[in-house]
């Protein structure tokens, strides 16, 4: 394949287990319409093959031009996009066909199921830069969280056998409510070096969270900062109180809530505490987090693709 041809290649990376069944038809439609517009289209769904396709290029300056597609479309949920971002060169444009359960990044950036509009955005060639968070060397685009929330994510992943729906979260949440012990964690930042002793910690690159919850007031994914939100209460009923507070917007003024912006964050504990990144289990503390300004290149907002 020549360099000229490669500049018109779109790689579609699809997650067949993302969200509700039926996403395959949307991916087929996207492939057809891109081909009609003159793009050469590749499709991939095997994570190991995708990683080989992308990482080999990023680590080898002599890699062939064919390994640099004009655009990569992530057809899946937030976890799929985060996976691809970890393996993609910063300058490679990414687009999103949201097929997951929540699709937080897609909602924040204006991507939806309108295939015509998505193709228009890809064809326009317009892009924007986006910050990313890095947690223990792994990128996250929306949120990293520690504590109860991460334990629920761990339980969902352990039970997963296929597509995840909103109902898939019910049993893990109930299980965690009865078993999680809310151990104390210590959070230090570049602006707050004295440890914040807390039980819950959320680090946002974007303000949107599951079910439309907004923990931070005005999170900006291109301001070179991360938004930290901590809750100190260590009981399940504290979680219900915090949920009500977030829904009403009251939690920001509570004495047992801590909110700040930072560029570097360290989270530690004296016992095993799980963390999650963009809806996927990450492991256990300790955790070193930093912001990477402009780390990603995204296709410009599809809603602005047409006059």
Kinemage of the C-alpha trace (Angstrom):
@kinemage 1
@onewidth
@group {chain A} dominant
@subgroup {mainchain}
@vectorlist {calphas} color= white
{ca unk a 1} P 0.000 0.000 0.000
{ca unk a 2} L 1.401 3.404 -0.932
{ca unk a 3} L 1.700 6.374 1.425
{ca unk a 4} L -0.970 8.212 -0.558
{ca unk a 5} L -3.380 5.321 -0.174
{ca unk a 6} L -2.643 5.018 3.523
{ca unk a 7} L -3.698 8.606 4.143
{ca unk a 8} L -7.202 7.452 3.163
{ca unk a 9} L -7.273 4.335 5.353
{ca unk a 10} L -9.674 4.146 8.302
{ca unk a 11} L -9.159 1.427 10.890
{ca unk a 12} L -12.358 0.380 12.720
{ca unk a 13} L -11.665 -1.298 16.046
{ca unk a 14} L -14.790 -2.999 17.338
{ca unk a 15} L -15.698 -4.597 20.639
{ca unk a 16} L -18.367 -7.255 19.959
{ca unk a 17} L -19.145 -7.481 23.702
{ca unk a 18} L -19.842 -3.773 24.188
{ca unk a 19} L -23.326 -2.682 25.242
{ca unk a 20} L -26.478 -4.036 23.659
{ca unk a 21} L -26.590 -6.502 20.745
{ca unk a 22} L -27.055 -4.835 17.357
{ca unk a 23} L -23.856 -2.847 17.203
{ca unk a 24} L -22.564 -4.994 14.341
{ca unk a 25} L -25.145 -3.506 11.988
{ca unk a 26} L -23.926 0.015 12.794
{ca unk a 27} L -20.316 -0.991 12.174
{ca unk a 28} L -21.307 -2.568 8.846
{ca unk a 29} L -23.106 0.626 7.853
{ca unk a 30} L -20.074 2.724 8.836
{ca unk a 31} L -17.748 0.520 6.787
{ca unk a 32} L -20.030 0.752 3.735
{ca unk a 33} L -20.394 4.528 3.864
{ca unk a 34} L -16.680 5.131 4.404
{ca unk a 35} L -15.902 2.913 1.412
{ca unk a 36} L -18.426 4.860 -0.684
{ca unk a 37} L -16.532 8.039 0.231
{ca unk a 38} L -13.283 6.570 -1.085
{ca unk a 39} L -11.692 5.374 2.154
{ca unk a 40} L -9.933 2.037 2.428
{ca unk a 41} L -11.417 0.392 5.528
{ca unk a 42} L -9.848 -2.161 7.846
{ca unk a 43} L -11.679 -3.852 10.728
{ca unk a 44} L -10.193 -5.532 13.802
{ca unk a 45} L -11.628 -6.957 17.023
{ca unk a 46} L -8.887 -9.163 18.507
{ca unk a 47} L -7.063 -7.136 21.205
{ca unk a 48} L -3.720 -8.872 20.656
{ca unk a 49} L -3.786 -8.271 16.913
{ca unk a 50} L -4.865 -4.655 17.469
{ca unk a 51} L -2.027 -4.114 19.911
{ca unk a 52} L 0.469 -5.600 17.455
{ca unk a 53} L -0.927 -3.423 14.656
{ca unk a 54} L -0.578 -0.200 16.660
{ca unk a 55} L 2.211 -0.621 19.204
{ca unk a 56} L 4.712 -2.007 16.690
{ca unk a 57} L 4.420 1.232 14.758
{ca unk a 58} L 4.743 3.502 17.768
{ca unk a 59} L 7.921 1.811 18.979
{ca unk a 60} L 9.676 1.464 15.607
{ca unk a 61} L 10.593 4.604 13.731
{ca unk a 62} L 11.282 2.487 10.632
{ca unk a 63} L 7.836 0.888 10.594
{ca unk a 64} L 6.081 0.952 7.195
{ca unk a 65} L 3.734 3.794 6.377
{ca unk a 66} L 0.780 1.390 6.150
{ca unk a 67} L 0.741 1.198 9.979
{ca unk a 68} L -0.374 4.820 10.249
{ca unk a 69} L -4.109 5.014 9.375
{ca unk a 70} L -5.675 8.366 8.655
{ca unk a 71} L -8.184 7.729 11.436
{ca unk a 72} L -9.086 5.047 13.964
{ca unk a 73} L -12.753 4.568 14.843
{ca unk a 74} L -13.353 2.996 18.252
{ca unk a 75} L -16.631 1.052 18.008
{ca unk a 76} L -17.379 0.177 21.631
{ca unk a 77} L -17.603 1.679 25.082
{ca unk a 78} L -15.270 3.789 27.194
{ca unk a 79} L -13.051 0.794 27.943
{ca unk a 80} L -12.538 0.150 24.226
{ca unk a 81} L -11.553 3.756 23.576
{ca unk a 82} L -9.180 3.755 26.538
{ca unk a 83} L -7.542 0.520 25.311
{ca unk a 84} L -6.969 1.939 21.855
{ca unk a 85} L -5.661 5.245 23.230
{ca unk a 86} L -2.990 3.385 25.190
{ca unk a 87} L -1.698 1.839 21.962
{ca unk a 88} L -2.059 4.821 19.633
{ca unk a 89} L 0.451 7.522 18.739
{ca unk a 90} L -0.611 10.957 20.082
{ca unk a 91} L -1.057 12.447 16.609
{ca unk a 92} L -3.299 9.676 15.239
{ca unk a 93} L -6.903 10.946 15.015
{ca unk a 94} L -9.493 8.915 16.941
{ca unk a 95} L -13.260 8.876 16.414
{ca unk a 96} L -15.959 7.094 18.395
{ca unk a 97} L -18.955 4.969 17.427
{ca unk a 98} L -20.533 4.543 20.891
{ca unk a 99} L -21.730 0.980 21.512
{ca unk a 100} L -21.153 0.664 25.271
{ca unk a 101} L -23.488 0.970 28.240
{ca unk a 102} L -22.661 4.535 29.321
{ca unk a 103} L -20.428 5.935 26.542
{ca unk a 104} L -19.278 8.819 28.728
{ca unk a 105} L -16.551 10.097 26.429
{ca unk a 106} L -18.795 9.937 23.364
{ca unk a 107} L -21.524 11.949 25.098
{ca unk a 108} L -19.007 14.548 26.260
{ca unk a 109} L -17.510 14.971 22.780
{ca unk a 110} L -20.688 14.780 20.671
{ca unk a 111} L -20.361 11.312 19.106
{ca unk a 112} L -23.583 9.342 18.576
{ca unk a 113} L -25.098 6.718 16.226
{ca unk a 114} L -25.523 9.098 13.280
{ca unk a 115} L -23.280 7.364 10.723
{ca unk a 116} L -23.647 10.091 8.085
{ca unk a 117} L -22.492 12.736 10.538
{ca unk a 118} L -19.597 10.606 11.755
{ca unk a 119} L -18.426 10.041 8.180
{ca unk a 120} L -18.685 13.782 7.514
{ca unk a 121} L -16.507 14.491 10.551
{ca unk a 122} L -13.875 11.951 9.496
{ca unk a 123} L -13.840 13.263 5.916
{ca unk a 124} L -13.488 16.876 7.093
{ca unk a 125} L -10.071 16.119 8.582
{ca unk a 126} L -10.674 18.537 11.462
{ca unk a 127} L -9.310 17.450 14.836
{ca unk a 128} L -8.955 18.655 18.427
{ca unk a 129} L -6.489 17.883 21.197
{ca unk a 130} L -7.586 16.180 24.390
{ca unk a 131} L -5.838 15.666 27.718
{ca unk a 132} L -5.466 12.201 29.178
{ca unk a 133} L -4.777 10.943 32.663
{ca unk a 134} L -2.048 8.405 33.271
{ca unk a 135} L -2.388 5.987 36.191
{ca unk a 136} L 0.573 3.707 36.920
{ca unk a 137} L 1.622 4.087 33.290
{ca unk a 138} L -1.815 3.377 31.808
{ca unk a 139} L -3.988 6.034 30.162
{ca unk a 140} L -7.531 6.869 31.217
{ca unk a 141} L -9.737 9.363 29.411
{ca unk a 142} L -12.744 9.850 31.686
{ca unk a 143} L -12.164 8.790 35.297
{ca unk a 144} L -10.000 6.820 37.690
{ca unk a 145} L -11.657 5.885 40.981
{ca unk a 146} L -10.613 4.144 44.180
{ca unk a 147} L -12.732 2.323 46.757
{ca unk a 148} L -16.344 1.140 46.638
{ca unk a 149} L -16.881 2.225 43.038
{ca unk a 150} L -13.806 0.293 41.889
{ca unk a 151} L -14.885 -2.777 43.862
{ca unk a 152} L -18.195 -2.808 41.978
{ca unk a 153} L -16.315 -2.564 38.667
{ca unk a 154} L -14.114 -5.483 39.737
{ca unk a 155} L -17.168 -7.607 40.567
{ca unk a 156} L -18.889 -6.778 37.265
{ca unk a 157} L -15.775 -7.778 35.317
{ca unk a 158} L -15.460 -11.030 37.279
{ca unk a 159} L -19.072 -11.977 36.481
{ca unk a 160} L -19.016 -10.846 32.855
{ca unk a 161} L -19.910 -13.452 30.259
{ca unk a 162} L -21.123 -11.250 27.395
{ca unk a 163} L -22.659 -7.840 26.747
{ca unk a 164} L -22.985 -5.551 29.771
{ca unk a 165} L -26.301 -3.779 30.377
{ca unk a 166} L -27.364 -1.448 33.167
{ca unk a 167} L -28.985 -4.450 34.857
{ca unk a 168} L -25.560 -6.143 34.969
{ca unk a 169} L -24.556 -3.740 37.738
{ca unk a 170} L -27.378 -4.533 40.181
{ca unk a 171} L -26.058 -7.735 41.781
{ca unk a 172} L -22.438 -6.484 42.066
{ca unk a 173} L -23.639 -3.279 43.746
{ca unk a 174} L -25.740 -5.232 46.243
{ca unk a 175} L -22.835 -7.611 46.881
{ca unk a 176} L -20.426 -4.719 47.480
{ca unk a 177} L -22.885 -2.976 49.798
{ca unk a 178} L -22.848 -6.047 52.023
{ca unk a 179} L -19.145 -6.875 51.871
{ca unk a 180} L -16.995 -3.789 51.232
{ca unk a 181} L -15.193 -2.450 54.351
{ca unk a 182} L -14.316 1.105 53.192
{ca unk a 183} L -10.619 1.109 54.203
{ca unk a 184} L -8.907 4.457 54.702
{ca unk a 185} L -6.874 5.765 51.771
{ca unk a 186} L -4.381 8.646 51.638
{ca unk a 187} L -4.444 11.099 48.744
{ca unk a 188} L -1.641 13.593 48.081
{ca unk a 189} L -1.466 16.105 45.222
{ca unk a 190} L 1.028 18.596 43.846
{ca unk a 191} L -1.120 21.371 45.347
{ca unk a 192} L -2.004 19.548 48.582
{ca unk a 193} L 1.083 17.560 49.703
{ca unk a 194} L -0.297 16.821 53.174
{ca unk a 195} L -2.266 13.550 52.770
{ca unk a 196} L -6.036 13.762 52.579
{ca unk a 197} L -7.420 10.853 54.592
{ca unk a 198} L -10.555 9.599 52.905
{ca unk a 199} L -12.549 6.490 51.902
{ca unk a 200} L -13.581 7.301 48.331
{ca unk a 201} L -11.546 9.040 45.614
{ca unk a 202} L -12.468 10.002 42.053
{ca unk a 203} L -10.032 11.584 39.587
{ca unk a 204} L -11.769 13.080 36.559
{ca unk a 205} L -10.410 14.092 33.191
{ca unk a 206} L -13.993 14.861 32.106
{ca unk a 207} L -16.917 15.979 34.282
{ca unk a 208} L -19.454 13.396 33.101
{ca unk a 209} L -19.912 10.171 35.070
{ca unk a 210} L -22.291 7.208 34.962
{ca unk a 211} L -26.028 8.043 34.984
{ca unk a 212} L -25.186 11.674 34.253
{ca unk a 213} L -23.709 12.297 37.711
{ca unk a 214} L -21.500 15.394 37.935
{ca unk a 215} L -19.044 15.274 40.846
{ca unk a 216} L -17.038 18.325 39.756
{ca unk a 217} L -18.499 21.591 38.566
{ca unk a 218} L -16.701 22.413 35.335
{ca unk a 219} L -14.285 19.679 34.341
{ca unk a 220} L -12.427 20.607 31.143
{ca unk a 221} L -10.731 17.838 29.162
{ca unk a 222} L -8.258 20.309 27.635
{ca unk a 223} L -7.202 22.474 30.593
{ca unk a 224} L -4.062 20.527 31.527
{ca unk a 225} L -5.511 19.545 34.918
{ca unk a 226} L -7.356 16.681 36.597
{ca unk a 227} L -10.291 17.139 38.987
{ca unk a 228} L -10.151 15.292 42.311
{ca unk a 229} L -13.227 14.525 44.426
{ca unk a 230} L -12.899 12.710 47.781
{ca unk a 231} L -15.546 11.561 50.273
{ca unk a 232} L -14.538 10.716 53.835
{ca unk a 233} L -17.566 8.731 55.051
{ca unk a 234} L -16.930 5.018 55.533
{ca unk a 235} L -20.367 3.367 55.493
{ca unk a 236} L -22.862 2.274 52.856
{ca unk a 237} L -25.344 4.845 54.086
{ca unk a 238} L -22.657 7.496 53.562
{ca unk a 239} L -22.655 6.432 49.908
{ca unk a 240} L -26.396 7.000 49.650
{ca unk a 241} L -25.951 10.440 51.208
{ca unk a 242} L -23.166 11.308 48.756
{ca unk a 243} L -25.279 10.102 45.831
{ca unk a 244} L -28.134 12.372 46.931
{ca unk a 245} L -25.677 15.232 47.388
{ca unk a 246} L -24.202 14.816 43.912
{ca unk a 247} L -27.680 14.645 42.357
{ca unk a 248} L -28.658 17.872 44.106
{ca unk a 249} L -25.268 19.573 43.753
{ca unk a 250} L -24.922 19.972 47.537
{ca unk a 251} L -21.842 17.805 48.110
{ca unk a 252} L -19.343 20.499 47.137
{ca unk a 253} L -20.068 22.457 50.309
{ca unk a 254} L -19.962 19.511 52.737
{ca unk a 255} L -17.115 19.311 55.249
{ca unk a 256} L -16.488 15.614 54.547
{ca unk a 257} L -15.999 16.313 50.807
{ca unk a 258} L -12.727 17.472 49.282
{ca unk a 259} L -12.538 18.829 45.706
{ca unk a 260} L -9.513 20.336 43.972
{ca unk a 261} L -7.620 20.467 40.686
{ca unk a 262} L -4.172 18.929 40.354
{ca unk a 263} L -1.664 17.713 37.792
{ca unk a 264} L -0.129 14.929 39.926
{ca unk a 265} L -1.912 12.707 42.458
{ca unk a 266} L -0.653 9.869 44.666
{ca unk a 267} L -3.105 7.470 46.344
{ca unk a 268} L -1.986 4.935 48.961
{ca unk a 269} L -3.424 2.624 51.622
{ca unk a 270} L -2.172 0.203 54.253
{ca unk a 271} L -4.320 -2.656 52.944
{ca unk a 272} L -5.482 -3.848 49.507
{ca unk a 273} L -7.837 -1.323 47.888
{ca unk a 274} L -8.989 -1.647 44.257
{ca unk a 275} L -8.974 1.044 41.598
{ca unk a 276} L -10.649 1.239 38.189
{ca unk a 277} L -9.892 3.153 34.991
{ca unk a 278} L -12.704 4.101 32.604
{ca unk a 279} L -14.896 1.244 33.793
{ca unk a 280} L -12.246 -1.483 33.708
{ca unk a 281} L -10.459 -2.955 36.765
{ca unk a 282} L -6.989 -1.491 37.172
{ca unk a 283} L -5.549 -3.412 40.119
{ca unk a 284} L -4.818 -2.357 43.693
{ca unk a 285} L -3.133 0.632 45.322
{ca unk a 286} L -0.671 2.359 45.386
{ca unk a 287} L -1.490 4.596 42.450
{ca unk a 288} L 0.524 7.357 40.783
{ca unk a 289} L -1.559 9.622 38.549
{ca unk a 290} L -0.566 12.538 36.334
{ca unk a 291} L -2.176 14.541 33.556
{ca unk a 292} L -0.803 14.381 30.011
{ca unk a 293} L -1.867 17.645 28.312
{ca unk a 294} L -2.874 17.217 24.671
{ca unk a 295} L -1.964 13.514 24.704
{ca unk a 296} L -4.772 12.532 22.304
{ca unk a 297} L -6.030 13.721 18.951
{ca unk a 298} L -9.791 13.386 18.416
{ca unk a 299} L -11.840 13.918 15.289
{ca unk a 300} L -13.669 17.214 15.779
{ca unk a 301} L -17.201 17.234 17.204
{ca unk a 302} L -19.410 15.389 14.669
{ca unk a 303} L -22.356 17.642 15.549
{ca unk a 304} L -20.405 20.521 14.003
{ca unk a 305} L -19.480 18.598 10.841
{ca unk a 306} L -22.319 20.065 8.808
{ca unk a 307} L -23.305 23.723 8.390
